[in-house]
Amino acid sequence: MVRTEFGRESLRSLDLDIAIMNRSTPRRPWFVETTPRLSAIATRTDAVAELAAVPRRNFPK
């Protein structure tokens, strides 16, 4: 599992919400620059193999 910002070894719904926010407007570059800690949570959430298909399916490029 992924270690979250608060040291947990599990994901919470807030972690997933942050990952989704980073894919919607204003998109990830803005989040990286403006909210680096939230962006780091989203990046770690993206690394979870069980969730890899979700963004590909719901946020096509």
Summary of the structure (lengths in Angstrom):
residues: 61
radius of gyration: 11.1
end to end distance: 26.7
largest distance: 31.8
contacts: 140
relative contact order: 0.18
helix: 59%
strand: 0%
